[in-house]
Amino acid sequence: MNSPTFNTIAAILEQDFHVPAARLQPDVALTELGLDALSQLELVLAVEDAFRLRFPSAFLDPRDGTITLHRLCELVEKSG
């Protein structure tokens, strides 16, 4: 996946969460990247800030454990 949305989220993960670029694939779950519930919440807040949007609280539940980068990109694009 090589979209502006994915690239922005990938950059946040690399810079702020120190996730290696090689691990950033669309189908990888955030938990597989080593993000716990708190880190996932921090990522969501960073993504909201980067795209100047707010997700409804029901959009992403960090306890879900199955949120992928692709899903996060879809949510950004639908919300934007």
Residue pairs with C-beta under 8 A, 6 or more apart in sequence:
1 25
1 26
1 69
1 70
1 73
3 73
5 51
5 73
5 76
5 77
6 26
6 69
6 73
8 47
8 50
8 51
9 47
9 50
9 69
9 72
9 73
9 76
10 21
10 24
10 69
12 43
12 46
12 47
12 50
13 19
13 24
13 33
13 43
14 20
14 21
14 24
16 42
16 43
16 46
17 33
17 35
17 39
17 42
17 43
19 33
19 34
23 33
24 33
24 69
25 69
26 68
26 69
26 70
26 73
27 68
27 69
27 70
28 68
28 69
29 65
29 66
29 67
29 68
30 39
30 40
30 43
30 62
30 67
30 68
30 69
30 72
31 40
31 65
35 43
36 62
37 62
37 63
38 62
40 60
40 62
40 67
41 62
44 55
44 60
44 62
44 72
47 72
47 76
48 54
48 55
51 76
51 79
51 80
53 76
53 79
53 80
54 79
55 75
55 79
59 75
59 79
60 67
60 72
60 75
